[in-house]
């Protein structure tokens, strides 16, 4: 088993006033040659958007984009005709494919919005762009991992154009759990959203992350109540 530890305080950081962003991987003007990607995971941005502000209309192509709201309201509009709001508990997935324009705004005039935006390289290029949004029951991840994104078309998970799986878990202090890698050749990038955990002697706190590969299973223990995101992606 091989590991790469990414402490939260070593992430890239850009505060634009309306947007306070932390980058797990090289993004925009921040570049770290040791943190360009983890396998086919290219971007994991931890964004706080000020009230009434947001990303104006901009293009993407050939990228799988997953948005996980953590707090507040996110308003989405795109060139496919999709208009709506995404709130905590809901997950958004978009295949940029041959090309799409979209905007993302804080839907509140008084409260900030927090979210993760995640980009994964696609398995097949130049597919027709598509958009999906699903609300998940948080109780289904209590002391276990709940798959929220997978390459398998289902009404229970978001579909992604890649052999990748995203899972969320809420664990009580003292709980130990195993996670099995979904596909041979995949690795797991695990971020602690809140709390503290331990994996193979490595302690991780809020927003710390660890990439694990060349193994088919990992074991972790929650040293406090903890919320965890796992992104299970091909390594090449």
Secondary structure by P-SEA (a helix, b strand, c coil): cbbbbbcccccbbbbccccbbbbcccccccccccccccccccbbbbbbbcccccccccccccbbbbbbbcccbbbbbccccccccccccbbbbbccccccccccccccccbbbbbbbbbbbbcccccccbbbbbbbccccccccccccccccccccbbbbcccbbbbbbbbccccccccccccccbbbbbbccccccccccccccccbbbbbccccbbbbbccccbbbbbbbbbcc
